[in-house]
């Protein structure tokens, strides 16, 4: 048992040293002004290449991720139905849906779902 522990610790140390060495060797420490500027066929850029990102797109993406993760949490509840009685299952399911509906109401109330403005 001790031999296995020490062997795994040695392998871990070797991996950490190799990762550190690769990280130090491969870093580019200089930044070139030409390489960090946007490329436009050799001409000077006419406008900023980094336009501001609309916050509404970001909020919709976050809301989508939240409700997408919610589906991954709802699907195992089908398997949980076999292990619990119907009362426990329905209480957990309703509590979970209540939390989601409160979150949706909060997003709606804060105006994250309004695209008119």
NUKOLKE-185289 format. One record per residue: y, z, x negated of N, C-alpha, C, O in turn; residue number from 1; residue in one letter. Coordinates in pm, 1 decimal. Layout:
BEGIN
+----------+----------+----------+----------+----------+----------+----------+----------+----------+----------+----------+----------+-----+------+
!  n_north !     n_up !   n_east ! ca_north !    ca_up !  ca_east !  c_north !     c_up !   c_east !  o_north !     o_up !   o_east !  nr ! rest !
+----------+----------+----------+----------+----------+----------+----------+----------+----------+----------+----------+----------+-----+------+
!        Y !        Z !        X !        Y !        Z !        X !        Y !        Z !        X !        Y !        Z !        X ! NUM !    A !
...
+----------+----------+----------+----------+----------+----------+----------+----------+----------+----------+----------+----------+-----+------+
//
This chain:
BEGIN
+----------+----------+----------+----------+----------+----------+----------+----------+----------+----------+----------+----------+-----+------+
!  n_north !     n_up !   n_east ! ca_north !    ca_up !  ca_east !  c_north !     c_up !   c_east !  o_north !     o_up !   o_east !  nr ! rest !
+----------+----------+----------+----------+----------+----------+----------+----------+----------+----------+----------+----------+-----+------+
!   -119.5 !      0.0 !    -82.5 !      0.0 !      0.0 !      0.0 !    125.5 !      0.0 !    -86.7 !    221.4 !    -71.6 !    -58.1 !   1 !    X !
!    124.2 !     81.2 !   -193.3 !    241.0 !     86.5 !   -281.2 !    259.7 !    -43.8 !   -357.2 !    372.5 !    -85.5 !   -383.6 !   2 !    X !
!    149.6 !   -107.6 !   -392.0 !    159.0 !   -234.0 !   -464.8 !    223.9 !   -340.4 !   -377.0 !    306.1 !   -418.6 !   -424.9 !   3 !    X !
!    188.2 !   -343.9 !   -250.4 !    246.5 !   -439.2 !   -157.5 !    396.1 !   -413.4 !   -139.4 !    475.5 !   -507.2 !   -132.1 !   4 !    X !
!    433.6 !   -286.5 !   -132.4 !    574.9 !   -251.2 !   -117.7 !    654.8 !   -295.0 !   -239.8 !    760.8 !   -356.1 !   -226.1 !   5 !    X !
!    604.5 !   -264.0 !   -359.3 !    677.0 !   -301.3 !   -480.3 !    681.7 !   -452.1 !   -499.5 !    781.6 !   -505.6 !   -547.5 !   6 !    X !
!    574.8 !   -520.3 !   -462.3 !    574.6 !   -666.0 !   -472.2 !    678.4 !   -726.7 !   -379.3 !    751.4 !   -818.0 !   -418.0 !   7 !    X !
!    685.0 !   -676.5 !   -258.0 !    783.7 !   -729.9 !   -164.4 !    926.4 !   -696.4 !   -208.7 !   1017.7 !   -776.4 !   -188.4 !   8 !    X !
!    946.0 !   -579.2 !   -268.5 !   1079.1 !   -544.2 !   -318.9 !   1118.4 !   -634.0 !   -436.2 !   1234.4 !   -673.9 !   -446.5 !   9 !    X !
!   1024.8 !   -666.1 !   -523.9 !   1054.2 !   -755.0 !   -636.9 !   1088.3 !   -894.2 !   -585.2 !   1182.7 !   -956.6 !   -633.6 !  10 !    X !
!   1013.0 !   -943.3 !   -488.0 !   1042.5 !  -1075.2 !   -430.0 !   1179.6 !  -1074.6 !   -363.7 !   1254.6 !  -1171.7 !   -375.2 !  11 !    X !
!   1212.9 !   -966.3 !   -294.6 !   1344.2 !   -954.4 !   -232.6 !   1455.2 !   -954.9 !   -336.8 !   1557.2 !  -1021.4 !   -318.2 !  12 !    X !
!   1436.8 !   -882.4 !   -444.8 !   1538.0 !   -878.3 !   -550.7 !   1554.6 !  -1015.7 !   -616.3 !   1667.0 !  -1057.7 !   -643.7 !  13 !    X !
!   1444.6 !  -1085.3 !   -641.5 !   1452.5 !  -1218.7 !   -701.0 !   1527.0 !  -1313.6 !   -608.1 !   1610.8 !  -1391.7 !   -653.2 !  14 !    X !
!   1496.7 !  -1307.3 !   -478.2 !   1566.9 !  -1392.3 !   -381.7 !   1716.0 !  -1361.1 !   -376.9 !   1798.4 !  -1452.4 !   -371.1 !  15 !    X !
!   1750.8 !  -1233.4 !   -379.2 !   1892.5 !  -1196.5 !   -376.2 !   1964.6 !  -1244.8 !   -501.4 !   2077.7 !  -1292.4 !   -492.6 !  16 !    X !
!   1901.7 !  -1233.5 !   -616.4 !   1963.3 !  -1280.7 !   -741.3 !   1980.0 !  -1432.1 !   -738.1 !   2083.9 !  -1484.1 !   -778.6 !  17 !    X !
!   1877.6 !  -1503.2 !   -690.0 !   1888.0 !  -1649.0 !   -681.7 !   1997.8 !  -1692.7 !   -584.7 !   2072.7 !  -1785.9 !   -613.7 !  18 !    X !
!   2007.3 !  -1627.0 !   -472.0 !   2112.2 !  -1661.5 !   -375.0 !   2249.9 !  -1634.8 !   -434.4 !   2341.5 !  -1715.2 !   -416.9 !  19 !    X !
!   2265.1 !  -1523.6 !   -504.0 !   2393.0 !  -1492.1 !   -567.9 !   2428.2 !  -1594.0 !   -675.0 !   2543.3 !  -1636.5 !   -685.2 !  20 !    X !
!   2329.9 !  -1633.3 !   -754.6 !   2356.2 !  -1732.0 !   -860.6 !   2394.0 !  -1867.3 !   -801.6 !   2487.3 !  -1931.7 !   -849.6 !  21 !    X !
!   2323.3 !  -1910.7 !   -699.0 !   2354.9 !  -2039.1 !   -635.5 !   2493.4 !  -2034.1 !   -572.7 !   2567.9 !  -2131.9 !   -579.1 !  22 !    X !
!   2528.3 !  -1921.9 !   -512.5 !   2659.1 !  -1907.1 !   -450.3 !   2770.5 !  -1912.6 !   -555.1 !   2874.4 !  -1974.2 !   -531.3 !  23 !    X !
!   2750.4 !  -1850.0 !   -668.5 !   2853.1 !  -1851.0 !   -773.1 !   2864.6 !  -1986.9 !   -840.1 !   2975.0 !  -2030.5 !   -872.9 !  24 !    X !
!   2752.7 !  -2054.1 !   -860.6 !   2754.2 !  -2182.8 !   -928.9 !   2812.3 !  -2292.6 !   -839.8 !   2885.9 !  -2378.5 !   -888.2 !  25 !    X !
!   2780.4 !  -2290.9 !   -711.2 !   2817.5 !  -2402.7 !   -624.7 !   2957.5 !  -2392.8 !   -565.3 !   3002.9 !  -2487.3 !   -500.9 !  26 !    X !
!   3025.8 !  -2283.1 !   -584.6 !   3159.2 !  -2270.9 !   -525.0 !   3259.7 !  -2361.0 !   -595.9 !   3262.6 !  -2370.3 !   -718.6 !  27 !    X !
!   3340.0 !  -2425.5 !   -516.3 !   3450.7 !  -2503.3 !   -569.5 !   3575.0 !  -2417.9 !   -556.4 !   3619.9 !  -2389.3 !   -445.5 !  28 !    X !
!   3629.9 !  -2377.7 !   -668.0 !   3741.5 !  -2284.6 !   -663.4 !   3877.3 !  -2353.6 !   -658.2 !   3977.8 !  -2289.1 !   -628.5 !  29 !    X !
!   3881.8 !  -2482.0 !   -686.3 !   4010.5 !  -2550.3 !   -681.8 !   4025.0 !  -2626.2 !   -550.4 !   3927.6 !  -2677.6 !   -495.3 !  30 !    X !
!   4147.0 !  -2631.8 !   -502.0 !   4175.7 !  -2710.5 !   -382.9 !   4276.6 !  -2818.3 !   -420.7 !   4380.4 !  -2791.3 !   -481.2 !  31 !    X !
!   4243.8 !  -2937.3 !   -384.4 !   4328.9 !  -3050.8 !   -413.3 !   4410.7 !  -3083.0 !   -288.1 !   4357.6 !  -3086.4 !   -177.0 !  32 !    X !
!   4541.4 !  -3106.7 !   -307.9 !   4627.2 !  -3136.1 !   -194.0 !   4585.9 !  -3265.1 !   -125.8 !   4592.9 !  -3275.1 !     -3.3 !  33 !    X !
!   4543.5 !  -3362.6 !   -201.7 !   4502.7 !  -3490.4 !   -143.9 !   4372.0 !  -3477.3 !    -65.3 !   4354.6 !  -3542.1 !     37.9 !  34 !    X !
!   4281.2 !  -3394.1 !   -114.0 !   4153.2 !  -3381.0 !    -44.8 !   4164.1 !  -3297.3 !     81.1 !   4084.5 !  -3314.7 !    173.3 !  35 !    X !
!   4260.5 !  -3207.2 !     87.1 !   4273.8 !  -3124.7 !    207.0 !   4364.8 !  -3188.3 !    311.4 !   4374.3 !  -3137.2 !    423.0 !  36 !    X !
!   4430.9 !  -3297.0 !    278.6 !   4516.9 !  -3364.0 !    376.0 !   4434.9 !  -3464.1 !    456.9 !   4330.9 !  -3510.5 !    410.0 !  37 !    X !
!   4479.9 !  -3497.9 !    577.4 !   4405.1 !  -3595.1 !    657.8 !   4413.7 !  -3734.5 !    596.8 !   4515.5 !  -3772.4 !    539.0 !  38 !    X !
!   4305.7 !  -3809.7 !    610.6 !   4299.0 !  -3944.8 !    553.9 !   4341.5 !  -4046.9 !    657.4 !   4284.9 !  -4053.7 !    766.4 !  39 !    X !
!   4442.6 !  -4127.0 !    622.3 !   4487.5 !  -4234.2 !    710.2 !   4509.8 !  -4361.4 !    629.4 !   4622.0 !  -4411.3 !    621.3 !  40 !    X !
!   4404.0 !  -4413.4 !    570.3 !   4404.2 !  -4541.8 !    500.0 !   4508.4 !  -4549.4 !    390.5 !   4563.3 !  -4656.9 !    366.0 !  41 !    X !
!   4537.3 !  -4440.2 !    324.5 !   4630.7 !  -4441.4 !    214.0 !   4775.3 !  -4424.0 !    253.5 !   4859.7 !  -4406.3 !    165.7 !  42 !    X !
!   4808.1 !  -4428.1 !    381.0 !   4944.7 !  -4410.6 !    426.2 !   4971.7 !  -4262.8 !    451.5 !   4879.3 !  -4183.8 !    471.2 !  43 !    X !
!   5097.3 !  -4227.5 !    450.7 !   5134.3 !  -4090.9 !    486.4 !   5108.5 !  -4069.9 !    634.9 !   5133.3 !  -4160.1 !    714.9 !  44 !    X !
!   5059.8 !  -3953.7 !    672.8 !   5031.5 !  -3931.2 !    815.7 !   5158.5 !  -3933.8 !    899.2 !   5262.7 !  -3883.3 !    857.3 !  45 !    X !
!   5148.8 !  -3993.2 !   1018.0 !   5265.3 !  -4005.4 !   1105.5 !   5288.6 !  -3878.8 !   1187.0 !   5402.1 !  -3846.2 !   1221.9 !  46 !    X !
!   5180.6 !  -3808.1 !   1216.8 !   5193.4 !  -3684.0 !   1292.8 !   5089.5 !  -3585.1 !   1240.6 !   5008.7 !  -3618.4 !   1154.0 !  47 !    X !
!   5092.4 !  -3466.4 !   1292.8 !   4999.4 !  -3363.1 !   1249.3 !   4857.7 !  -3397.9 !   1293.6 !   4835.7 !  -3436.0 !   1408.6 !  48 !    X !
!   4762.5 !  -3385.0 !   1203.1 !   4623.2 !  -3414.6 !   1236.4 !   4558.2 !  -3298.3 !   1309.9 !   4454.0 !  -3314.9 !   1373.5 !  49 !    X !
!   4618.4 !  -3182.6 !   1301.6 !   4562.0 !  -3064.3 !   1366.3 !   4643.1 !  -3031.3 !   1490.7 !   4734.1 !  -2948.5 !   1488.2 !  50 !    X !
!   4607.1 !  -3098.6 !   1599.7 !   4675.7 !  -3077.7 !   1725.4 !   4631.7 !  -2945.6 !   1787.3 !   4518.0 !  -2903.1 !   1766.7 !  51 !    X !
!   4718.6 !  -2880.7 !   1861.9 !   4677.9 !  -2754.5 !   1925.3 !   4567.1 !  -2778.3 !   2027.3 !   4569.6 !  -2875.5 !   2102.7 !  52 !    X !
!   4471.5 !  -2688.7 !   2027.7 !   4357.0 !  -2698.0 !   2117.1 !   4390.2 !  -2628.8 !   2247.8 !   4446.0 !  -2519.1 !   2248.3 !  53 !    X !
!   4356.2 !  -2692.4 !   2358.3 !   4385.4 !  -2635.7 !   2488.7 !   4299.9 !  -2511.1 !   2511.9 !   4178.1 !  -2514.0 !   2494.5 !  54 !    X !
!   4364.2 !  -2403.7 !   2550.6 !   4294.5 !  -2278.0 !   2574.0 !   4203.0 !  -2287.2 !   2695.0 !   4103.1 !  -2215.6 !   2701.6 !  55 !    X !
!   4234.2 !  -2372.7 !   2789.9 !   4150.4 !  -2385.7 !   2909.3 !   4012.1 !  -2440.3 !   2874.5 !   3912.7 !  -2397.2 !   2933.0 !  56 !    X !
!   4004.2 !  -2534.6 !   2780.1 !   3874.4 !  -2585.7 !   2737.9 !   3792.9 !  -2474.8 !   2673.2 !   3672.4 !  -2464.1 !   2695.9 !  57 !    X !
!   3858.3 !  -2393.0 !   2593.3 !   3789.7 !  -2281.0 !   2529.1 !   3738.5 !  -2181.9 !   2633.0 !   3624.8 !  -2135.7 !   2623.1 !  58 !    X !
!   3819.8 !  -2148.9 !   2731.7 !   3777.5 !  -2054.1 !   2834.6 !   3661.4 !  -2108.1 !   2916.8 !   3568.8 !  -2034.0 !   2949.8 !  59 !    X !
!   3665.7 !  -2236.1 !   2949.9 !   3555.1 !  -2295.6 !   3025.6 !   3427.9 !  -2293.5 !   2941.9 !   3319.5 !  -2270.0 !   2995.4 !  60 !    X !
!   3439.3 !  -2317.6 !   2811.2 !   3321.1 !  -2312.5 !   2724.8 !   3263.9 !  -2171.8 !   2718.4 !   3142.0 !  -2155.0 !   2720.9 !  61 !    X !
!   3348.6 !  -2071.2 !   2710.3 !   3300.8 !  -1932.6 !   2706.6 !   3236.3 !  -1894.4 !   2839.1 !   3131.7 !  -1829.4 !   2841.0 !  62 !    X !
!   3297.9 !  -1934.4 !   2949.6 !   3239.8 !  -1904.3 !   3081.2 !   3104.2 !  -1974.3 !   3095.8 !   3009.4 !  -1916.3 !   3148.7 !  63 !    X !
!   3095.7 !  -2099.1 !   3048.6 !   2968.2 !  -2169.5 !   3053.5 !   2862.1 !  -2097.1 !   2972.0 !   2748.1 !  -2083.5 !   3016.5 !  64 !    X !
!   2898.7 !  -2050.5 !   2853.0 !   2801.8 !  -1977.8 !   2770.5 !   2756.1 !  -1849.0 !   2837.1 !   2638.0 !  -1814.6 !   2832.0 !  65 !    X !
!   2848.5 !  -1778.2 !   2899.2 !   2811.8 !  -1653.0 !   2966.4 !   2712.1 !  -1680.3 !   3078.2 !   2611.3 !  -1610.7 !   3089.7 !  66 !    X !
!   2739.3 !  -1780.7 !   3160.2 !   2649.9 !  -1808.0 !   3271.4 !   2522.8 !  -1879.4 !   3226.3 !   2422.1 !  -1876.0 !   3297.0 !  67 !    X !
!   2525.9 !  -1943.4 !   3110.6 !   2404.9 !  -2001.7 !   3055.4 !   2313.0 !  -1892.2 !   3002.3 !   2191.6 !  -1898.1 !   3021.8 !  68 !    X !
!   2369.7 !  -1793.3 !   2935.8 !   2290.8 !  -1679.3 !   2889.0 !   2236.8 !  -1601.5 !   3008.4 !   2127.6 !  -1545.0 !   3002.4 !  69 !    X !
!   2311.9 !  -1599.1 !   3114.0 !   2266.6 !  -1532.0 !   3236.8 !   2137.8 !  -1595.0 !   3287.6 !   2050.3 !  -1523.8 !   3336.9 !  70 !    X !
!   2124.1 !  -1725.3 !   3276.8 !   2000.3 !  -1789.9 !   3319.2 !   1882.8 !  -1748.0 !   3232.8 !   1771.8 !  -1730.4 !   3283.2 !  71 !    X !
!   1905.9 !  -1732.1 !   3104.2 !   1796.8 !  -1687.8 !   3017.5 !   1758.0 !  -1543.9 !   3047.4 !   1645.9 !  -1503.3 !   3016.9 !  72 !    X !
!   1846.3 !  -1467.1 !   3105.4 !   1810.9 !  -1331.5 !   3145.6 !   1746.3 !  -1327.9 !   3284.1 !   1668.0 !  -1237.5 !   3313.2 !  73 !    X !
!   1777.8 !  -1424.2 !   3368.5 !   1718.2 !  -1427.4 !   3502.4 !   1574.5 !  -1480.1 !   3501.9 !   1492.1 !  -1434.3 !   3581.0 !  74 !    X !
!   1543.9 !  -1574.0 !   3415.5 !   1410.3 !  -1633.2 !   3416.5 !   1298.7 !  -1533.0 !   3385.4 !   1194.0 !  -1541.0 !   3449.7 !  75 !    X !
!   1313.7 !  -1439.4 !   3291.1 !   1205.7 !  -1340.9 !   3271.1 !   1187.7 !  -1245.9 !   3388.5 !   1086.3 !  -1176.5 !   3396.5 !  76 !    X !
!   1283.4 !  -1241.6 !   3479.0 !   1267.0 !  -1155.5 !   3596.3 !   1153.8 !  -1204.1 !   3685.5 !   1098.5 !  -1125.9 !   3762.8 !  77 !    X !
!   1118.9 !  -1330.5 !   3676.3 !   1004.7 !  -1382.1 !   3752.5 !    876.8 !  -1316.8 !   3702.5 !    790.5 !  -1279.2 !   3781.8 !  78 !    X !
!    864.7 !  -1303.3 !   3570.5 !    747.0 !  -1236.8 !   3515.2 !    748.6 !  -1087.0 !   3542.9 !    643.6 !  -1024.3 !   3556.7 !  79 !    X !
!    868.4 !  -1030.6 !   3550.9 !    879.4 !   -888.1 !   3576.6 !    835.5 !   -853.3 !   3719.5 !    801.6 !   -738.4 !   3747.7 !  80 !    X !
!    836.1 !   -949.3 !   3806.6 !    794.6 !   -926.2 !   3945.3 !    649.2 !   -880.7 !   3952.8 !    613.3 !   -802.1 !   4040.4 !  81 !    X !
!    565.2 !   -929.5 !   3861.6 !    424.5 !   -890.6 !   3860.5 !    405.3 !   -746.5 !   3812.8 !    307.1 !   -681.7 !   3849.2 !  82 !    X !
!    498.7 !   -696.1 !   3731.4 !    481.0 !   -563.9 !   3671.6 !    544.4 !   -450.9 !   3751.9 !    506.3 !   -335.1 !   3734.2 !  83 !    X !
!    638.9 !   -480.7 !   3838.8 !    707.4 !   -375.5 !   3913.4 !    684.7 !   -395.7 !   4062.6 !    634.9 !   -499.3 !   4106.7 !  84 !    X !
!    722.3 !   -295.2 !   4137.7 !    713.2 !   -313.4 !   4282.8 !    837.7 !   -385.4 !   4332.6 !    934.7 !   -400.1 !   4258.2 !  85 !    X !
!    836.0 !   -429.0 !   4453.7 !    942.0 !   -514.9 !   4507.4 !   1074.8 !   -441.4 !   4519.5 !   1180.5 !   -503.3 !   4507.6 !  86 !    X !
!   1071.3 !   -311.1 !   4542.8 !   1195.8 !   -234.8 !   4554.9 !   1268.4 !   -227.5 !   4421.1 !   1388.9 !   -251.8 !   4414.7 !  87 !    X !
!   1196.7 !   -194.6 !   4315.0 !   1259.2 !   -189.2 !   4182.4 !   1310.0 !   -327.1 !   4140.3 !   1419.5 !   -340.5 !   4085.7 !  88 !    X !
!   1229.3 !   -427.5 !   4166.5 !   1268.1 !   -563.4 !   4129.9 !   1395.6 !   -606.2 !   4202.0 !   1486.4 !   -662.2 !   4140.7 !  89 !    X !
!   1402.0 !   -580.0 !   4330.9 !   1520.1 !   -622.8 !   4406.4 !   1643.2 !   -543.2 !   4365.7 !   1752.9 !   -598.9 !   4362.5 !  90 !    X !
!   1628.8 !   -415.0 !   4334.4 !   1744.3 !   -336.1 !   4290.7 !   1798.1 !   -385.8 !   4156.3 !   1919.4 !   -398.6 !   4139.1 !  91 !    X !
!   1709.5 !   -413.7 !   4062.0 !   1752.6 !   -465.4 !   3931.2 !   1817.0 !   -602.2 !   3947.5 !   1920.9 !   -629.6 !   3887.3 !  92 !    X !
!   1756.5 !   -687.7 !   4028.0 !   1808.1 !   -822.1 !   4049.7 !   1945.6 !   -818.7 !   4116.8 !   2036.2 !   -891.6 !   4076.5 !  93 !    X !
!   1961.2 !   -735.5 !   4217.6 !   2090.1 !   -725.2 !   4287.2 !   2197.6 !   -664.3 !   4196.7 !   2313.3 !   -706.4 !   4201.3 !  94 !    X !
!   2160.5 !   -566.3 !   4115.2 !   2256.2 !   -508.2 !   4020.6 !   2302.8 !   -612.7 !   3919.5 !   2421.3 !   -620.3 !   3887.0 !  95 !    X !
!   2209.3 !   -692.5 !   3870.6 !   2242.1 !   -798.2 !   3775.0 !   2334.0 !   -902.6 !   3837.9 !   2432.6 !   -943.8 !   3776.8 !  96 !    X !
!   2301.9 !   -944.9 !   3958.7 !   2387.1 !  -1042.0 !   4027.4 !   2523.8 !   -984.1 !   4061.7 !   2623.6 !  -1056.2 !   4060.0 !  97 !    X !
!   2529.5 !   -855.5 !   4092.7 !   2657.5 !   -790.6 !   4120.9 !   2747.1 !   -792.5 !   3997.2 !   2866.7 !   -820.0 !   4007.5 !  98 !    X !
!   2690.2 !   -763.4 !   3881.1 !   2768.4 !   -769.5 !   3757.3 !   2820.6 !   -910.1 !   3733.1 !   2935.9 !   -927.7 !   3693.5 !  99 !    X !
!   2736.4 !  -1011.0 !   3756.5 !   2780.1 !  -1149.5 !   3737.4 !   2889.7 !  -1188.7 !   3835.6 !   2986.1 !  -1255.2 !   3797.7 ! 100 !    X !
!   2875.7 !  -1148.5 !   3960.2 !   2977.3 !  -1183.0 !   4059.7 !   3108.9 !  -1111.0 !   4031.9 !   3215.9 !  -1167.6 !   4054.2 ! 101 !    X !
!   3102.3 !   -988.1 !   3984.0 !   3225.7 !   -917.4 !   3946.5 !   3293.5 !   -988.7 !   3830.1 !   3415.9 !  -1001.2 !   3827.3 ! 102 !    X !
!   3213.6 !  -1035.5 !   3733.6 !   3270.1 !  -1111.3 !   3621.4 !   3332.6 !  -1242.2 !   3665.6 !   3439.4 !  -1280.2 !   3617.6 ! 103 !    X !
!   3265.8 !  -1311.3 !   3757.4 !   3321.1 !  -1436.4 !   3809.5 !   3449.7 !  -1412.0 !   3886.7 !   3545.9 !  -1487.7 !   3873.2 ! 104 !    X !
!   3451.8 !  -1306.9 !   3967.4 !   3573.2 !  -1272.3 !   4041.2 !   3687.4 !  -1238.0 !   3945.0 !   3802.2 !  -1276.0 !   3968.3 ! 105 !    X !
!   3655.9 !  -1167.1 !   3838.4 !   3758.8 !  -1131.2 !   3740.0 !   3815.3 !  -1257.1 !   3673.1 !   3936.6 !  -1269.2 !   3655.9 ! 106 !    X !
!   3727.7 !  -1350.4 !   3635.5 !   3774.6 !  -1475.2 !   3574.7 !   3860.2 !  -1554.4 !   3673.1 !   3961.7 !  -1612.1 !   3634.3 ! 107 !    X !
!   3821.1 !  -1557.5 !   3797.0 !   3896.6 !  -1627.7 !   3898.9 !   4030.6 !  -1560.0 !   3921.7 !   4132.5 !  -1627.5 !   3935.9 ! 108 !    X !
!   4031.5 !  -1427.3 !   3925.5 !   4152.5 !  -1350.0 !   3947.6 !   4251.4 !  -1364.7 !   3831.1 !   4372.6 !  -1365.5 !   3852.4 ! 109 !    X !
!   4200.2 !  -1376.1 !   3709.7 !   4285.9 !  -1391.5 !   3592.4 !   4338.6 !  -1534.8 !   3577.3 !   4428.4 !  -1559.3 !   3496.8 ! 110 !    X !
!   4284.3 !  -1627.7 !   3653.1 !   4333.2 !  -1765.1 !   3649.7 !   4264.0 !  -1852.7 !   3546.8 !   4313.3 !  -1960.9 !   3514.8 ! 111 !    X !
!   4149.8 !  -1807.7 !   3493.9 !   4079.7 !  -1887.7 !   3393.9 !   4014.6 !  -2010.5 !   3454.0 !   3982.8 !  -2104.5 !   3381.1 ! 112 !    X !
!   3993.9 !  -2012.6 !   3584.5 !   3929.9 !  -2126.0 !   3649.0 !   4029.2 !  -2222.4 !   3711.9 !   3988.4 !  -2322.6 !   3770.6 ! 113 !    X !
!   4159.2 !  -2194.4 !   3700.9 !   4261.6 !  -2282.5 !   3757.7 !   4300.1 !  -2388.7 !   3655.1 !   4341.8 !  -2356.0 !   3543.9 ! 114 !    X !
!   4286.1 !  -2516.6 !   3692.7 !   4322.3 !  -2625.7 !   3603.8 !   4456.4 !  -2690.0 !   3643.5 !   4501.2 !  -2784.9 !   3579.1 ! 115 !    X !
!   4518.5 !  -2639.1 !   3747.1 !   4640.3 !  -2702.6 !   3797.3 !   4760.6 !  -2678.3 !   3705.8 !   4849.0 !  -2763.5 !   3697.6 ! 116 !    X !
!   4765.7 !  -2565.1 !   3637.7 !   4886.3 !  -2534.3 !   3557.0 !   4880.2 !  -2591.4 !   3420.7 !   4973.4 !  -2574.0 !   3342.2 ! 117 !    X !
+----------+----------+----------+----------+----------+----------+----------+----------+----------+----------+----------+----------+-----+------+
//
